[in-house]
Each structure stands twice: as structure tokens, then as C-alpha cells.
Amino acid sequence: MQADQADQPKPPSQKTALVTALGVAGLAAVAGFASVYVTLGRPDNGPSAAASAPAVESARRSAAPTGPGSNALSQGQMAAFVFRAARADLPEIKFEDATGKARTLADWKGKIVLLNLWATWCLPCRKEMPALDRLQQELGSDAFEVVALSVDRAGRSGARKFLDEAKVGKLALYADPSARMAATLRAAGLPATLLIDREGREIGRLLGPAQWDGEDARRLIRWAVAS
């Protein structure tokens, strides 16, 4: 009987049990601390998505738009508007106002200009002219003007007849009787519309007719005035 009792494993002493319990408790505490650090420490040590979103959006707004359809300003009725990769100076152009006075784009320095090249024989030009007139009526100011420039040999008298027939009342008359303006500005066809900044540099252009009194056009113009 004594031999059988000697072969039985001895129960752990109270001292050993205490050491084991303390060790388990210590490991649990370390694990708990680590879990709290991972859960709570990360937001304090790195930007959250919510915190960085305004900065990202601000950077997007300040980025210069380039290319047709690649940004929020080249959409809808303005999808064909092509921004230049970098704003560029335009060649000096000379034309006449309604009184025959010589004018150049330098006369509009300090103002955003939407320069529309048109001709009396151009049917799409006739179609879009009322929209340009309404754009000038709505947004024309000391900061912005639509400059509609006739570029055919009909001269001022032909341009006046055209504008009267189109029932245009807000656009001033400008004409280039030499009919060389389109070639000088490298317009591939008519109508051609160039957006020009306050320094006389081209921001971009749209070839062909467009709904210039629509919301997409107004958004483009407001952006140019605010930029």
C-alpha cells in the first residue's frame, strides 16, 4: 500500500500554484495592454481618413484641370472644352469695334474674356450667338466679358446685320475685316471660343457651337473668374 502511494504524482505545493497564477495574470495584463495600444493608439499616431479628406479635396480643387473630359469642368455641354497644359500667351491681334476704333486683347487686361470667333456665313455661329448674348447678360461684369469677334470680310456692317437678325442686344460689335484672325489664333474651324485669363493668356478653347448659357458653361466661367 505504501509503495502504491509513493507512485502517485504529488499535488503541487501552494507556493508553486501561487507562482503559476501570478505568471498567468502577468501575461494577461501584457496582452490586455497591447490590445488597448493597438486599438486606441493608432488613431492618435496617424491621420484618419476623415481627418485627411478635407486636405485631399482641397488639393483636388487647386489642381489645374487639363484635357477634355478629364475634370469636373469639362463635362456635359463643355465636354469638348480643352484646357491647355499650361496657360500660353496669344499672338497680338488687331480688330475694330463698332465705331471703327482699333482694338487689341490688351484692352481687356485684368478681365476674364471669352473670345468667340464667328462669321456671317457660319450657320452654327448664328445658332449659338443668342446663348453667348444671354451669358454676357447674366455674368458680364468688370471681371468677365464675352467678346464676340466677326472674322470675315463682311466687316462691321455685315456683323451688325448678323447681330440684329440674331436679336443680340448685350454683345458689343467687334470685327476683323482682314479675315485673318482665325488663322492667327489657329482656330481649326468656326465657331471657335477661347477662354482667356486676366494676363491675356489662353486657358483653353472649344471648337464648334456650345450651349454657353447652360449650367456647365456658367460653372466654367465662374471657376475662371475665381481662379
C-alpha angles and dihedrals in degrees: 000000000000091000091053091052091050091055093055115098112254117241114247116268121250090250093055092047091051093052091049093050092049091050093052091048090051093052091048091052092051091049091048092051091049092051091050091050094050093047100042105021098060098068090048093052102043136034115266122227091249093052095049097044096084091050092050092048091049091052090050092052093050095048112105110247116235135185132015116298094358097112143030092269095057098061138108112354089003096051090112093053108114119204116211114242086235128010110259135201114249124227115261110269128190127202141148135259125218092282095050094255115150113248137182133188088257086076087071097048110142092032133089108244131198101201111199118192113203143156134214092239093052111103095191087052090055090049096053099037096088089054090053088049091053091047090054091047092052104037105017110124144127086293101046140029138172109227108196108193124191110217104188135092093257086091125193096326092053091045092051092051090049094050092047092051090049089052092236114166108159101050119087118228118254126166140182105203091183088069090213098110097093092053092045091054092041094240107172092205146341137311096035121170125197125194109214128192129224092272093055094256124138114250094183144304145232123214117208131021122316140179095259095176093055127106093257091056093045090051090053093049094046089051091052093049092048096044 
